[in-house]
Amino acid sequence: MHSEIIKPVKKVRGGVNVSHEKHTKDMQAKRIPAPETVTLPMSQHIGAPCTPTVKVGDRVLVGQVVGDTDKYVSAPVHASVSGKVTAVKEIRTATGLVSQAVIIENDGLMEEAEFTPPKVENHDDLIKAVRASGAVGLGGAGFPTHVKLNFPQDGSVDTLIINAAECEPYITVDYRECLDNSWDVMSGVHLLKDLLNFKRVIIAVEDNKPDAIKILERIAEKDDPDDIIKVMPLRSKYPQGAEKMMILSATGRRVPPGKLPSDVGCVVMNVTSAAFISRYVKSGKPLVSRSLTVDGSAITAPQNVRVPIGTEIDYIIKACGGFREPPVKIITGGPMMGTSIVDTHHPILKCNNAILAFTDKDRSIKKETACIHCGRCAKVCPMYLQPTVIHKYAVQKDVKSLLKAGAMVCMECGSCAYTCPAGKPLVQFMRDAKSIVRSEAQKK
């Protein structure tokens, strides 16, 4: 039997049609020279931060552990250049988080630690190896990968979904991973399938990426006698790549509020994360660099680049020709869910997949007016929420009503704010609502 392209099981509700702006889709990731220094925050993932394992004056090698913890939901941090540790201090990351960080002065040698491919023969071996690799979700979420994969091996989790949708505008690194490292992608898929006993694997790609669909479908036919691996084109609509949306599209299963994908028998993994795991198992080299898209009207030479983790954003922008015009907005990540920054002297983290910079001509700020109760925000919400209702309860600090209205279910995709004719900052309202709920929970 042969792999085939299959159709989505269920149409996802809501979402918006955004301009794709995939200017760098034909550009392979170019490795830029390593910077003179790298800054490695000990918190580059969801969960507990690491504790530095090196001290000022130590010489470290590429791939050497410089931060770790015994906390379960975490992932070790590795040196991305060789050189001398010049500081261990607190910094503020681009997200505003204060974190301990290890600063390394690059000696220019890029001398690597001794890497030994891990012995991976079963589920436990895989979990240990993935944790040691420092892997986190490379699509932007930053959730420690070993935690995601450590589910009960009782057959209740039967479906692996590889997320290659890349629905955010501008970002193209996952698309390039499918084209340039397709064998790593499929090798990772087979590894996960075989060791974690998935009964089916669905590679989900938005239908505006026909080249990726074609090559993945062709490679999926190889070494799949049981016809387990399928490629599924998804309708190109934001936020199609969101985890819960993808599960619904691919399987028809709904993840209940407060539950995880594994609770409905699914695991969703970013396509670049799957490819990295394959490379790590073969080489033993941990996560020390990553590809990201540098684009936007303010960037002189938009392109995809490969950089050591901890490289300063300013250095990367200069490697892409610098700014052609003064930017009015700089974002890490995509324009819909990324983080706006005012300082380019922040380091790139494991979960950063793009740097975008825009000039004044791209600015389109609606003057905020009174809500006209048109219902568009509710119509486009993929989680069936009513943002204006949640905002009302947030103003009243009515925690009980906020919970009942589903404030904590919001995934902050921004569809509501994108479509609001009154220019309401609805995403910020939703974040405020969630903050109110969390603050009240901490008091108890």
C-alpha positions as CSV (number, residue, x, y, z in Angstrom):
1,M,0.0,0.0,0.0
2,H,1.1,3.6,-0.5
3,S,0.7,6.8,1.4
4,E,-2.0,9.1,0.2
5,I,-3.1,12.7,0.6
6,I,-6.2,12.7,2.9
7,K,-8.8,15.4,3.5
8,P,-9.4,17.0,6.9
9,V,-12.0,15.2,9.0
10,K,-13.7,18.4,10.3
11,K,-13.8,22.0,9.3
12,V,-12.5,24.4,12.0
13,R,-14.8,27.2,13.1
14,G,-13.7,30.8,13.0
15,G,-10.3,32.1,12.1
16,V,-9.4,34.9,9.7
17,N,-7.8,35.1,6.2
18,V,-4.6,36.9,6.7
19,S,-2.1,38.0,4.0
20,H,0.6,35.3,3.8
21,E,3.6,37.5,2.9
22,K,5.9,34.4,2.5
23,H,8.7,36.4,0.9
24,T,11.5,34.1,2.0
25,K,9.9,30.8,0.9
26,D,12.5,30.2,-1.8
27,M,15.5,30.9,0.5
28,Q,17.3,28.1,2.2
29,A,18.5,29.0,5.7
30,K,21.9,30.6,5.5
31,R,24.3,30.1,8.4
32,I,25.7,33.4,9.6
33,P,29.0,33.8,11.4
34,A,28.8,33.2,15.2
35,P,28.8,36.4,17.2
36,E,31.5,37.6,19.6
37,T,29.3,36.7,22.6
38,V,26.2,34.8,23.3
39,T,23.7,35.2,26.1
40,L,21.9,32.1,27.3
41,P,18.9,32.7,29.6
42,M,18.2,29.8,31.9
43,S,14.5,30.1,31.1
44,Q,13.9,29.4,27.4
45,H,10.9,27.2,27.8
46,I,7.6,26.7,29.6
47,G,8.2,25.4,33.0
48,A,10.9,25.7,35.7
49,P,14.1,27.7,34.8
50,C,17.5,26.0,34.9
51,T,20.3,26.7,37.3
52,P,23.7,27.7,35.9
53,T,26.1,24.8,36.0
54,V,29.2,26.8,35.1
55,K,30.9,29.8,36.7
56,V,32.7,32.9,35.6
57,G,36.1,32.0,34.1
58,D,35.1,28.5,33.0
59,R,35.9,27.5,29.4
60,V,33.0,25.8,27.7
61,L,32.6,23.9,24.4
62,V,29.8,23.9,21.9
63,G,27.1,21.5,23.2
64,Q,28.3,21.5,26.8
65,V,25.5,21.8,29.4
66,V,25.6,25.3,31.1
67,G,22.2,25.1,32.8
68,D,20.0,22.3,34.2
69,T,17.5,21.5,36.9
70,D,15.9,18.4,38.5
71,K,12.5,19.9,37.9
72,Y,10.4,17.7,35.5
73,V,9.0,20.4,33.2
74,S,12.2,21.9,32.0
75,A,15.0,21.3,29.5
76,P,18.8,21.8,29.9
77,V,20.6,24.7,28.2
78,H,23.8,24.1,26.2
79,A,26.6,26.3,25.1
80,S,26.2,27.4,21.5
81,V,29.8,28.6,21.0
82,S,33.1,27.7,22.6
83,G,34.8,30.2,24.8
84,K,35.0,31.7,28.3
85,V,32.1,32.3,30.6
86,T,32.4,36.1,31.3
87,A,29.3,36.5,33.4
88,V,26.4,34.7,35.2
89,K,23.8,37.3,35.9
90,E,20.1,38.3,35.8
91,I,18.8,39.7,32.5
92,R,15.4,40.6,31.1
93,T,14.4,38.7,28.0
94,A,12.4,40.0,25.1
95,T,9.2,38.7,26.8
96,G,9.9,40.8,29.9
97,L,10.8,37.8,32.0
98,V,13.8,38.2,34.4
99,S,16.0,35.2,34.2
100,Q,19.5,34.1,35.2
101,A,21.8,33.9,32.1
102,V,25.2,32.6,31.2
103,I,27.2,34.9,29.0
104,I,30.0,33.3,26.9
105,E,32.7,35.1,25.0
106,N,33.3,33.3,21.7
107,D,36.9,32.2,21.2
108,G,36.3,31.8,17.5
109,L,37.1,28.1,17.5
110,M,33.6,26.7,17.7
111,E,35.2,23.7,19.4
112,E,32.6,21.0,20.1
113,A,32.2,18.8,23.1
114,E,32.5,15.1,22.5
115,F,29.1,14.0,21.2
116,T,27.9,10.4,21.5
117,P,24.7,9.3,19.8
118,P,22.3,8.1,22.5
119,K,21.2,4.5,22.6
120,V,17.5,4.7,21.8
121,E,15.7,1.3,21.7
122,N,12.4,1.9,23.7
123,H,10.1,4.6,25.1
124,D,12.2,5.3,28.2
125,D,15.4,5.6,26.2
126,L,13.7,8.1,23.9
127,I,12.4,10.3,26.7
128,K,15.8,10.4,28.3
129,A,17.5,11.3,25.0
130,V,15.0,14.0,24.1
131,R,15.4,15.6,27.5
132,A,19.2,15.5,27.3
133,S,19.0,17.1,23.8
134,G,17.5,20.3,25.3
135,A,14.6,20.0,22.9
136,V,11.6,22.3,23.2
137,G,8.8,23.1,20.8
138,L,10.5,25.0,17.9
139,G,7.3,26.3,16.5
140,G,7.1,29.1,19.1
141,A,5.5,27.5,22.2
142,G,8.7,26.3,23.8
143,F,7.1,23.4,25.7
144,P,9.7,20.8,26.8
145,T,9.5,18.0,24.2
146,H,10.3,15.1,26.5
147,V,7.3,16.0,28.7
148,K,5.0,16.0,25.7
149,L,6.2,12.6,24.6
150,N,6.1,11.0,28.1
151,F,2.5,9.7,27.9
152,P,1.2,6.3,29.1
153,Q,2.1,3.5,26.7
154,D,-1.3,1.8,27.1
155,G,-2.6,2.5,23.6
156,S,-4.8,5.4,24.7
157,V,-2.7,7.8,22.7
158,D,-2.9,6.6,19.1
159,T,-2.2,9.6,16.8
160,L,0.8,11.7,16.1
161,I,0.2,14.9,14.2
162,I,3.2,16.7,12.7
163,N,2.4,20.4,12.5
164,A,3.8,21.8,9.3
165,A,1.0,24.4,8.8
166,E,3.0,27.5,9.6
167,C,-0.1,29.7,9.3
168,E,1.5,32.9,10.6
169,P,2.4,35.5,7.9
170,Y,6.0,35.9,6.9
171,I,7.5,32.9,8.7
172,T,8.9,30.2,6.3
173,V,11.5,28.2,8.3
174,D,9.1,25.2,8.8
175,Y,8.4,25.2,5.1
176,R,12.1,25.3,4.3
177,E,12.6,22.4,6.8
178,C,10.1,20.3,4.8
179,L,12.0,21.1,1.5
180,D,15.6,21.1,2.6
181,N,15.6,18.5,5.4
182,S,12.7,16.3,4.4
183,W,14.6,13.1,5.1
184,D,15.3,14.3,8.6
185,V,11.6,15.0,9.0
186,M,10.6,11.6,7.9
187,S,13.3,9.9,9.9
188,G,12.0,11.7,13.0
189,V,8.5,10.7,12.2
190,H,9.4,7.0,11.8
191,L,11.4,7.1,15.0
192,L,8.5,8.5,17.0
193,K,6.0,6.2,15.3
194,D,8.0,3.0,16.0
195,L,9.1,3.8,19.6
196,L,5.8,5.4,20.8
197,N,3.5,2.9,19.1
198,F,1.4,5.4,17.2
199,K,-1.3,3.7,15.1
200,R,-1.4,6.6,12.7
201,V,0.7,9.7,11.8
202,I,-0.8,12.7,10.1
203,I,1.5,15.3,8.6
204,A,-0.7,18.5,8.4
205,V,0.4,21.2,5.9
206,E,-1.6,24.3,4.8
207,D,-2.7,23.9,1.2
208,N,-0.7,27.1,0.2
209,K,2.5,25.0,0.4
210,P,2.1,22.5,-2.5
211,D,5.8,21.9,-2.9
212,A,6.1,20.8,0.7
213,I,2.9,18.6,0.4
214,K,4.4,16.9,-2.7
215,I,7.8,16.1,-1.3
216,L,6.4,14.9,2.1
217,E,3.8,12.7,0.4
218,R,6.5,11.2,-1.8
219,I,8.8,10.4,1.0
220,A,6.0,9.2,3.2
221,E,5.5,6.3,0.8
222,K,9.0,5.0,1.7
223,D,9.3,2.4,4.4
224,D,5.7,2.5,5.4
225,P,4.3,-0.9,4.6
226,D,1.4,-0.6,7.0
227,D,0.3,2.7,5.3
228,I,0.3,4.5,8.7
229,I,1.7,7.9,7.6
230,K,-0.6,10.3,5.8
231,V,-0.2,13.8,4.5
232,M,-3.2,16.1,5.1
233,P,-3.5,19.5,3.3
234,L,-5.4,22.0,5.5
235,R,-7.3,24.9,4.4
236,S,-5.1,28.0,4.5
237,K,-6.7,30.0,7.2
238,Y,-5.3,31.5,10.4
239,P,-5.0,30.0,13.1
240,Q,-5.0,26.6,11.4
241,G,-1.7,25.7,13.0
242,A,-3.0,26.0,16.6
243,E,-2.7,22.7,18.4
244,K,-6.4,22.3,19.3
245,M,-7.5,23.5,15.9
246,M,-5.2,21.0,14.2
247,I,-6.4,18.1,16.3
248,L,-10.0,18.9,15.4
249,S,-9.2,19.2,11.7
250,A,-7.2,16.0,11.5
251,T,-9.2,13.7,13.8
252,G,-12.5,15.4,14.6
253,R,-11.6,15.2,18.3
254,R,-12.1,18.2,20.6
255,V,-9.7,18.9,23.4
256,P,-11.8,19.9,26.4
257,P,-10.9,23.1,28.4
258,G,-8.1,22.3,30.8
259,K,-7.2,19.1,29.1
260,L,-4.1,18.1,27.0
261,P,-4.0,16.6,23.5
262,S,-2.9,13.3,25.0
263,D,-6.3,13.2,26.8
264,V,-8.0,12.8,23.4
265,G,-5.4,10.4,22.2
266,C,-3.2,12.8,20.2
267,V,0.3,14.3,20.3
268,V,1.1,17.3,18.1
269,M,4.7,18.1,17.3
270,N,6.2,20.8,15.2
271,V,7.8,19.6,12.0
272,T,11.2,21.2,12.8
273,S,11.2,19.6,16.3
274,A,10.7,16.1,14.7
275,A,13.6,16.7,12.3
276,F,15.8,17.9,15.2
277,I,15.1,14.8,17.2
278,S,16.1,12.7,14.3
279,R,19.4,14.5,13.9
280,Y,20.1,14.3,17.7
281,V,19.6,10.6,17.8
282,K,22.0,10.2,14.9
283,S,24.7,12.6,16.1
284,G,24.2,13.3,19.8
285,K,24.6,17.0,19.2
286,P,22.1,18.9,21.3
287,L,20.0,22.0,20.5
288,V,22.6,24.8,20.1
289,S,21.3,26.6,17.0
290,R,18.1,27.2,15.1
291,S,16.8,28.7,11.9
292,L,14.6,31.7,11.8
293,T,13.0,34.1,9.3
294,V,14.2,37.7,9.2
295,D,11.7,39.8,7.2
296,G,9.6,42.9,7.1
297,S,9.7,46.1,5.2
298,A,12.4,47.6,7.4
299,I,14.9,44.8,6.7
300,T,17.4,45.4,3.9
301,A,17.8,41.8,2.9
302,P,15.0,39.5,4.2
303,Q,16.2,35.9,4.4
304,N,16.2,32.7,6.5
305,V,19.2,32.4,8.7
306,R,20.8,29.8,11.0
307,V,22.2,31.2,14.2
308,P,23.6,30.0,17.5
309,I,21.0,30.3,20.3
310,G,21.8,33.3,22.4
311,T,22.8,35.5,19.5
312,E,21.7,39.1,19.9
313,I,18.8,40.2,17.7
314,D,20.7,43.3,16.7
315,Y,23.6,41.2,15.4
316,I,21.2,39.1,13.3
317,I,19.5,42.1,11.8
318,K,22.9,43.6,10.9
319,A,23.8,40.3,9.2
320,C,20.7,40.8,7.0
321,G,21.9,44.2,5.9
322,G,20.5,46.2,8.8
323,F,17.5,48.5,8.6
324,R,16.7,50.1,5.2
325,E,14.4,52.5,7.0
326,P,13.8,53.2,10.7
327,P,11.4,50.6,12.0
328,V,8.3,51.5,13.9
329,K,7.6,47.9,15.1
330,I,10.0,45.0,15.7
331,I,8.5,41.6,16.6
332,T,9.9,38.3,17.6
333,G,7.7,35.6,16.1
334,G,4.8,36.2,13.8
335,P,2.7,39.4,13.5
336,M,-0.4,37.7,15.0
337,M,1.0,36.1,18.1
338,G,4.6,37.4,18.3
339,T,6.1,39.7,20.9
340,S,6.7,43.3,20.2
341,I,10.1,44.5,21.4
342,V,11.6,48.0,21.9
343,D,15.2,46.8,22.4
344,T,17.1,44.7,19.9
345,H,19.8,43.8,22.4
346,H,17.9,40.7,23.5
347,P,19.2,37.2,22.8
348,I,17.4,34.7,20.5
349,L,15.8,31.9,22.4
350,K,15.2,28.3,21.4
351,C,11.5,29.0,20.7
352,N,12.1,32.1,18.5
353,N,11.3,31.4,14.8
354,A,11.3,34.9,13.3
355,I,12.4,38.5,13.6
356,L,10.2,40.9,11.8
357,A,10.7,44.7,11.5
358,F,8.2,47.1,9.8
359,T,8.3,50.7,8.6
360,D,5.7,53.3,9.0
361,K,4.1,52.5,5.7
362,D,2.9,49.2,7.2
363,R,1.3,50.8,10.2
364,S,-2.5,50.7,10.2
365,I,-3.9,51.6,13.6
366,K,-7.6,51.9,13.9
367,K,-8.9,54.6,16.1
368,E,-10.6,52.9,18.9
369,T,-14.3,53.6,19.0
370,A,-17.3,52.3,20.9
371,C,-18.3,48.6,20.4
372,I,-21.1,48.4,17.9
373,H,-22.1,44.9,19.0
374,C,-21.5,43.4,15.5
375,G,-20.5,40.0,16.9
376,R,-17.5,39.7,14.5
377,C,-15.1,38.9,17.3
378,A,-17.4,36.0,18.5
379,K,-17.8,34.8,14.9
380,V,-14.1,34.4,14.2
381,C,-13.1,33.0,17.6
382,P,-12.1,29.4,17.0
383,M,-12.7,28.6,20.7
384,Y,-16.4,29.8,20.7
385,L,-15.8,32.7,23.1
386,Q,-17.4,36.1,23.3
387,P,-14.4,38.5,23.9
388,T,-16.5,41.5,24.6
389,V,-18.4,39.7,27.3
390,I,-15.2,38.5,28.9
391,H,-13.9,42.1,28.8
392,K,-17.0,43.3,30.6
393,Y,-16.4,40.7,33.4
394,A,-12.7,41.6,33.5
395,V,-13.5,45.3,34.2
396,Q,-15.8,44.1,37.0
397,K,-13.1,41.7,38.2
398,D,-15.8,39.1,38.4
399,V,-13.7,35.9,38.5
400,K,-16.6,33.5,38.7
401,S,-18.2,34.9,35.6
402,L,-14.8,35.0,33.8
403,L,-14.4,31.3,34.4
404,K,-17.9,30.6,33.3
405,A,-17.4,32.7,30.1
406,G,-14.3,30.6,29.3
407,A,-11.6,33.3,29.7
408,M,-8.9,30.7,30.4
409,V,-9.7,28.8,27.2
410,C,-8.5,31.7,25.0
411,M,-5.3,30.9,23.1
412,E,-4.6,34.6,22.3
413,C,-4.6,34.0,18.5
414,G,-5.6,37.6,17.9
415,S,-8.4,36.8,15.4
416,C,-10.8,38.9,17.4
417,A,-8.7,42.0,17.4
418,Y,-7.8,41.5,13.7
419,T,-11.4,41.7,12.7
420,C,-12.8,44.2,15.2
421,P,-14.1,47.3,13.3
422,A,-14.0,49.4,16.5
423,G,-10.2,48.9,16.8
424,K,-10.6,47.3,20.3
425,P,-7.4,45.7,21.6
426,L,-9.3,42.5,22.4
427,V,-6.3,40.3,22.8
428,Q,-5.0,42.5,25.6
429,F,-8.5,42.5,27.2
430,M,-8.4,38.6,27.1
431,R,-4.9,38.6,28.6
432,D,-6.0,40.9,31.4
433,A,-8.9,38.6,32.1
434,K,-6.7,35.6,32.4
435,S,-4.3,37.6,34.7
436,I,-7.2,38.5,37.0
437,V,-8.2,34.8,37.3
438,R,-4.6,33.7,38.0
439,S,-4.1,36.4,40.6
440,E,-7.2,35.4,42.4
441,A,-6.1,31.7,42.4
442,Q,-2.8,32.7,43.9
443,K,-4.5,34.3,46.9
444,K,-6.2,31.1,47.8
